[in-house]
Every structure is written in structure tokens, then in C-alpha cells.
Amino acid sequence: MLPDLRSVLSPEALKLLTKHGLLDSLIERMLVSDITNMVTLTEETQKAAINNFLRQQNAPSAEALNELISSSGLSEEAFYEQLFRPARMAQLAKEEFGAKAEARFLSQKARLDRVVYSLLRLSSQSQAQELYLRIAHGEANFSDLAGRYSQGMERNTNGVIGPVPLNQAHPTLSEKLRAARPGMLLEPFRIDRWWVVTRLERFAPASFDERMAEQMSMELLQEWLKEETGRHLQALSTQTDAGSASS
């Protein structure tokens, strides 16, 4: 249960936090602390979190943990609260949103599928057709031509883009890549002011496994946090306006 911020912060402090866009961040952090403190981790999970932290810090042994706690400037309780927070968040996400993870995956699959493709971007239709034919007939290498002629940022990578989410590309390009087979060279087509020659190199459709379930559950938890933060902000704003009006 979050405290009434008006009772712990002065009106001036609230205005300052709001002015600098920090009030929503404060509320979200308080919400995270509130919900994660209700999660009980197993001893095994706690040990795994501690060992992972020690590896990240290149600490030689568990004995170094006390030194790390002292140097953190936090109390031991606050230190462990921060250390265990990601594990508690993951467990909470699984418990509260695990049942909805697969449905979210199916609704979000378009952004989760990943592709690697080669791209030539040109301003001239005739040049695009010429380079397409040279590649199609084996007279030239796609990467060589892209590095030499492409007029986009892909020129720096010899035309290769990815792995990237499929829906990160322009909708027209994304649609054509989704319908293509790996290795298929597509005839030039227009996107905005460009003529594009592309070839699908690799398509990696997302699959719903344990890792993906955890990712979807965490996304749902993060969305819930954003909604709750917005609700608390709105309530605080309403209370503040009402207090100002009555005075």
C-alpha cells in the first residue's frame, strides 16, 4: 500500500518532481518496492542471485560479499532488497501473468519474429533493375554491389541487415520478406522515394518456450506497473487540485 505522497512530501517538492518529470518514476519505484517485498524467494533462488552478482563483480568468493555491501553505501537490508528485486519481479510476473503469456505471445508474434536480409536502396529504377539482373544472373555479388551502390546506412554493412524484428522494417518490405523463402531474391519494388532490391537470408520465427513465456509475463507486469503509476498520478493530481480549490 503506497503512502499518500502529500503526507511525506511538501507541495514544493511535489511541484519540483513534477516539473522535472520525476514524480512518475518515484511512484513506479515505490510500487515495485511494495509488490516485490511481498514475494518470498526460495533459499536456492537467493543463493543463485548472490552467486550471479558475485560473478558480475568478479568477486573471488562469497567472503567478498560483506565488503561489497559496505562499499555500496546501503544498509544490509536495502542491499539485499535491491539484489533480490529482479528475481522477485520474475517470480511475481510468472505467478500473476504466466497464464496470459501465451496469448500475448500470439498477439505480439509479428514483432518477435526475426529476419536477416540483404538490401540495396537506390533512387533510380533503371539502376535497381540493372543491379537486380546482375545478381540474379550470378554476374555480381549482392554484398559487393550494396557496399558500392546502396544509398542507405546498410551500405556500411555490405547490405546485410539483422537479425532484427520483422516488423521493424517498412510495412511493404516486411510483408514481402514474410512471404519470401530464404535465399529468394526479390525484384525491385518502390518504397517511398527509393527503389529496393532485397534478398531474404534467414527467417527465425519466434517460438513460445520457457524463455519467451518469462519475457511475455514480464512485459505484462511492466504494462500493469505503467497503468498503476498513471492511476496514482491521476489520483494525486485530483487530490492536489481539490486541496488547492478548497484553500
C-alpha positions in Angstrom: 0.0 0.0 0.0 1.6 3.3 -1.1 1.7 6.2 1.3 0.0 9.4 0.4 2.8 11.4 -1.1 1.2 14.6 0.1 1.8 13.5 3.7 5.5 12.8 3.2 6.5 15.4 0.6 6.0 19.1 0.7 3.9 20.8 -2.0 7.2 22.4 -3.2 8.9 19.0 -3.5 5.9 17.6 -5.4 6.0 20.5 -7.8 9.7 20.1 -8.3 9.4 16.4 -9.0 6.5 17.0 -11.4 8.4 19.8 -13.2 11.4 17.6 -13.9 9.3 14.5 -14.9 10.5 12.5 -11.8 7.2 12.0 -10.0 6.0 9.1 -12.2 9.5 7.5 -11.8 9.3 7.8 -8.0 5.8 6.3 -7.9 6.8 3.4 -10.1 9.8 2.7 -7.9 7.6 2.7 -4.8 5.2 0.4 -6.5 7.9 -2.0 -7.4 9.3 -2.0 -3.9 5.8 -2.5 -2.5 4.9 -5.5 -4.7 8.3 -7.2 -4.6 8.5 -7.1 -0.8 5.5 -9.4 -0.7 7.3 -12.1 -2.7 9.2 -14.8 -0.9 12.1 -16.4 -2.6 13.4 -19.9 -2.0 16.9 -20.3 -0.5 18.1 -21.8 -3.7 16.9 -18.7 -5.7 18.5 -16.3 -3.3 21.8 -18.2 -3.5 21.7 -18.1 -7.3 21.1 -14.4 -7.2 24.0 -13.8 -4.9 26.4 -16.0 -6.9 25.3 -14.3 -10.1 26.0 -10.9 -8.5 29.5 -12.1 -7.3 30.3 -13.2 -10.8 29.3 -9.9 -12.3 31.5 -8.1 -9.7 34.4 -10.5 -10.4 34.4 -11.3 -6.7 36.7 -14.2 -5.8 34.5 -15.7 -3.1 31.4 -15.2 -1.0 33.6 -13.7 1.7 33.9 -10.6 -0.6 30.1 -10.0 -0.3 30.4 -8.2 3.1 33.0 -5.8 1.5 30.6 -5.2 -1.4 27.8 -4.4 1.0 29.9 -2.0 2.9 31.1 -0.2 -0.2 27.6 0.1 -1.6 26.6 2.7 1.0 23.4 0.8 1.7 22.2 -0.9 4.8 22.3 -4.7 4.6 18.5 -4.9 4.3 18.4 -2.3 1.5 21.3 -4.1 -0.3 19.6 -7.4 -0.4 16.3 -5.8 -1.3 17.9 -4.4 -4.5 19.9 -7.6 -5.1 16.8 -9.9 -5.0 14.4 -7.5 -6.7 14.9 -8.9 -10.3 14.3 -12.4 -9.1 11.2 -11.3 -7.2 9.9 -9.4 -10.2 10.4 -12.5 -12.4 8.6 -14.7 -9.9 5.8 -12.2 -9.5 5.4 -11.9 -13.3 5.2 -15.6 -13.6 2.6 -16.0 -10.8 0.4 -13.1 -11.8 0.7 -13.1 -15.6 2.0 -16.5 -16.6 -1.4 -17.7 -17.6 -1.7 -14.8 -20.1 1.8 -15.2 -21.5 0.9 -17.4 -24.5 -2.0 -15.2 -25.6 0.3 -12.2 -25.5 2.9 -14.1 -27.5 0.4 -14.9 -30.2 -0.8 -11.3 -30.4 2.8 -9.9 -30.5 4.4 -12.6 -32.8 4.9 -10.1 -35.6 7.4 -8.1 -33.6 9.1 -11.2 -32.2 9.8 -12.9 -35.5 13.4 -12.0 -36.6 15.0 -11.9 -40.0 18.3 -11.3 -41.7 18.1 -9.8 -45.1 20.3 -8.1 -47.7 19.2 -4.7 -49.0 20.0 -2.4 -51.9 18.4 1.0 -51.7 18.6 3.2 -54.9 16.9 6.3 -56.2 16.9 5.1 -59.8 14.5 2.4 -61.0 16.7 1.5 -64.0 19.8 1.1 -61.8 17.9 -1.0 -59.4 16.7 -3.3 -62.3 20.2 -3.5 -63.7 21.8 -4.5 -60.3 19.0 -6.9 -59.7 19.7 -8.7 -63.0 23.4 -8.8 -62.3 22.8 -10.5 -59.0 20.1 -12.8 -60.4 22.4 -14.0 -63.2 25.3 -14.5 -61.0 27.3 -11.7 -62.5 27.9 -9.9 -59.3 27.8 -10.4 -55.5 25.0 -8.8 -53.6 27.2 -7.6 -50.8 29.7 -6.1 -53.2 27.1 -4.1 -55.0 25.4 -3.0 -51.8 28.7 -1.8 -50.4 29.3 0.2 -53.6 25.9 1.5 -54.7 23.4 1.3 -51.9 22.3 4.8 -50.7 21.2 3.9 -47.2 23.0 3.0 -43.9 23.1 -0.6 -45.0 25.9 0.3 -47.3 28.2 0.2 -44.2 27.4 -3.5 -43.7 27.5 -4.5 -47.3 23.8 -4.6 -47.4 23.2 -7.0 -44.6 20.6 -6.1 -42.0 19.8 -8.2 -38.9 18.9 -10.2 -37.1 16.1 -7.7 -36.4 12.4 -8.0 -35.6 10.5 -8.5 -38.8 8.1 -5.6 -38.1 11.0 -3.2 -37.7 11.2 -2.9 -41.5 8.9 -0.8 -43.6 5.4 -2.5 -43.8 5.8 -3.1 -47.5 9.3 -4.7 -47.1 8.1 -6.6 -44.0 5.2 -8.1 -46.0 7.4 -9.2 -48.9 10.0 -10.7 -46.6 7.4 -12.7 -44.7 6.2 -14.2 -48.0 9.7 -15.0 -49.2 11.8 -18.1 -48.8 15.4 -17.9 -47.5 17.7 -17.2 -50.4 14.9 -15.7 -52.6 16.0 -12.5 -54.4 13.0 -10.1 -54.9 12.5 -8.0 -58.0 12.9 -4.2 -57.5 9.9 -2.5 -55.8 9.3 1.0 -54.6 9.2 2.2 -51.0 8.6 5.9 -50.7 11.4 7.6 -52.8 13.5 4.5 -53.0 13.8 1.5 -55.3 14.7 -1.5 -53.3 16.3 -4.8 -54.2 16.3 -7.3 -51.3 17.0 -10.9 -50.5 15.9 -12.9 -47.5 18.9 -14.5 -45.9 17.4 -16.1 -42.9 14.0 -16.2 -41.2 13.8 -17.1 -37.5 10.2 -17.3 -36.4 9.7 -16.8 -32.7 8.6 -19.8 -30.6 6.8 -20.0 -27.3 9.2 -21.6 -25.0 10.1 -21.1 -21.3 12.3 -18.0 -22.1 9.6 -16.5 -24.2 7.0 -17.1 -21.5 9.1 -15.3 -19.0 9.6 -12.4 -21.4 5.8 -12.1 -22.1 5.0 -12.3 -18.4 7.5 -9.6 -17.6 6.1 -7.4 -20.3 2.6 -7.8 -18.9 3.9 -6.9 -15.4 5.6 -3.8 -16.8 2.4 -2.7 -18.5 0.5 -3.2 -15.3 3.1 -1.1 -13.4 2.7 1.7 -16.0 -1.1 1.6 -15.6 -0.9 1.7 -11.8 1.6 4.5 -11.9 -0.7 6.5 -14.1 -3.7 5.8 -11.8 -1.7 7.0 -8.8 -0.5 10.1 -10.6 -4.1 10.9 -11.7 -5.4 10.4 -8.1 -2.6 12.6 -6.7 -3.3 15.3 -9.2 -7.0 15.2 -8.5 -6.4 15.4 -4.7 -3.9 18.3 -5.2 -6.4 20.2 -7.3 -9.1 19.7 -4.8 -6.9 20.8 -2.0 -6.0 24.0 -3.9 -9.6 24.7 -4.7 -10.7 24.4 -1.1 -8.0 26.7 0.1 
